């Protein structure tokens, strides 16, 4: 049996229609590599795990990890990476908005250029965020980027959910992760020993074809709480950063409450 060179971890919830197209796309993008894909499913009511299992019967590169009584994107990513034995692990969404064609360049950055992390970025030359389909999602992304810059996070797209890491590097970082929230890339970069070698690869963010976005105002509040927790672990914290983060969290909380009352 040939061991996988790379594992693709796909946290998913209600993605029944996207499982087969995603595996087909990965097969085309990684045709010259030994790879596997690990779908981490939070007990989707639409039966996503059943589609994964059916496909796994036909293709040994497909694996399914079903979580019962646990939810959350970041914790799903952590469990998926820890379930892998491949030296490189990539993380991508299950909704087909991430362009799998970015994977070869991302893997090359880690294998041959010796980066710790490679990020598929919407905010470098050649990248685009056209697939962010509404104003609220644009707002969330912009606020996350603003906070990341205030914390000197070394990427232009810290809100990207599409990235690759060396598994041994991730192993050194994972004890410092909370597993809460939805943007684990940002938390990893905050928690990692410095310096971190990061390369960004341009990505055009695509429109969603099936299912609905899980991103809402409450997710951004969780994101800011995660940042605050990481800052409080540090021996020195810039008061201005905490105040700015608190102001954004307060505004988002108000916006979310107002929206729920309509």
Secondary structure, 3 states (H helix, E strand, C coil): CCCCCEEEEEEECCCHHHHHHHHHHHHHHCCCCCEEEEEEECCCCCCHHHHHHHHHHHCCCEEEEECCCCCCHHHHHHHHHHCCCCCEEEECCCCCCCCHHHHHHHHHHHHCCCCCEEEEECCCCCCECCCCCCHHHHHHHHHHHHHHHHCCCCCCCCCCCCEEEEHHHHHHHHHHCCCCCCCHHHHHHHHCCCCCCEEEEECECCCCCCCCCCCCHHHHHHHHHHHHHHHHCCCCCCHHHHHHHHHHHHHHHHHHHHHHHC
